[in-house]
Amino acid sequence: GESVGLHLPTLSVQEGDNSIINCAYSNSASDYFIWYKQESGKGPQFIIDIRSNMDKRQGQRVTVLLNKTVKHLSLQIAATQPGDSAVYFCAETEGTGFQKLVFGTGTRLLVSP
Amino acid sequence: DSGVTQTPKHLITATGQRVTLRCSPRSGDLSVYWYQQSLDQGLQFLIHYYNGEERAKGNILERFSAQQFPDLHSELNLSSLELGDSALYFCASGVTGQVEDTQYFGPGTRLTVL
């Protein structure tokens, strides 16, 4: 498959483990945050989002945590499966006007059976 | 399948040439966003159109231009191509273009400049 980035940080986990992917954002004015998953050879796919007035949001097997004090975002994946293997990006945008996403560098998640 | 289509899937061309990438958004979506994904720069926002009008600009070079047509499809034109323009180009579409709009990405066009 196509390589999204040769020097991405990589997280390797065993199937069934919980995974935590971290992201530091830079813009204090960012008000809305999104996690995307990109599988090899495909475009990014929306996973979950969170507004800055929240510190936690849960989806199906995924949880996003937001710490505005230290400008940190994390994505937790419960019971990780081989199909979760992909590159994960956080993205941020300011809270007004039209959306203009700034993407992080990405983390590669490798899940071993 | 996101419902966003992009053509062509692959494009190989020479330095100095001009190419046009095409994007058809999901049915009903009024917003189209363009991104460049390269190995050294990651995923970079280029430009956003909503219902035919430019709404936001990112790190788009002057050699690049885009437009959104009345039928809502969009084209990204890249001219005077350089080796460094080799990258994956994605478009995404959304309904409102506002802050909490969910973007649906197409499969991308891989551009190789030789």
HADDOCK unambig.tbl for C-alpha pairs under 7 A between the chains (distance, minus, plus):
assign (segid A and resid 4 and name CA) (segid B and resid 39 and name CA) 6.30 0.50 0.50
assign (segid A and resid 5 and name CA) (segid B and resid 39 and name CA) 4.76 0.50 0.50
assign (segid A and resid 6 and name CA) (segid B and resid 39 and name CA) 6.75 0.50 0.50
assign (segid A and resid 42 and name CA) (segid B and resid 107 and name CA) 5.14 0.50 0.50
assign (segid A and resid 43 and name CA) (segid B and resid 105 and name CA) 5.43 0.50 0.50
assign (segid A and resid 43 and name CA) (segid B and resid 106 and name CA) 5.71 0.50 0.50
assign (segid A and resid 43 and name CA) (segid B and resid 107 and name CA) 4.84 0.50 0.50
assign (segid A and resid 43 and name CA) (segid B and resid 108 and name CA) 6.29 0.50 0.50
assign (segid A and resid 44 and name CA) (segid B and resid 105 and name CA) 5.96 0.50 0.50
assign (segid A and resid 45 and name CA) (segid B and resid 104 and name CA) 6.80 0.50 0.50
assign (segid A and resid 45 and name CA) (segid B and resid 105 and name CA) 6.68 0.50 0.50
assign (segid A and resid 95 and name CA) (segid B and resid 99 and name CA) 6.10 0.50 0.50
assign (segid A and resid 96 and name CA) (segid B and resid 99 and name CA) 6.39 0.50 0.50
assign (segid A and resid 97 and name CA) (segid B and resid 98 and name CA) 6.21 0.50 0.50
assign (segid A and resid 97 and name CA) (segid B and resid 99 and name CA) 6.49 0.50 0.50
assign (segid A and resid 98 and name CA) (segid B and resid 55 and name CA) 6.76 0.50 0.50
assign (segid A and resid 98 and name CA) (segid B and resid 56 and name CA) 6.96 0.50 0.50
assign (segid A and resid 98 and name CA) (segid B and resid 97 and name CA) 5.57 0.50 0.50
assign (segid A and resid 98 and name CA) (segid B and resid 98 and name CA) 4.49 0.50 0.50
assign (segid A and resid 98 and name CA) (segid B and resid 99 and name CA) 5.64 0.50 0.50
assign (segid A and resid 99 and name CA) (segid B and resid 97 and name CA) 5.84 0.50 0.50
assign (segid A and resid 99 and name CA) (segid B and resid 98 and name CA) 5.18 0.50 0.50
assign (segid A and resid 99 and name CA) (segid B and resid 99 and name CA) 4.44 0.50 0.50
assign (segid A and resid 100 and name CA) (segid B and resid 56 and name CA) 6.81 0.50 0.50
assign (segid A and resid 101 and name CA) (segid B and resid 45 and name CA) 6.69 0.50 0.50
assign (segid A and resid 102 and name CA) (segid B and resid 45 and name CA) 6.90 0.50 0.50
assign (segid A and resid 103 and name CA) (segid B and resid 43 and name CA) 6.13 0.50 0.50
assign (segid A and resid 105 and name CA) (segid B and resid 42 and name CA) 5.85 0.50 0.50
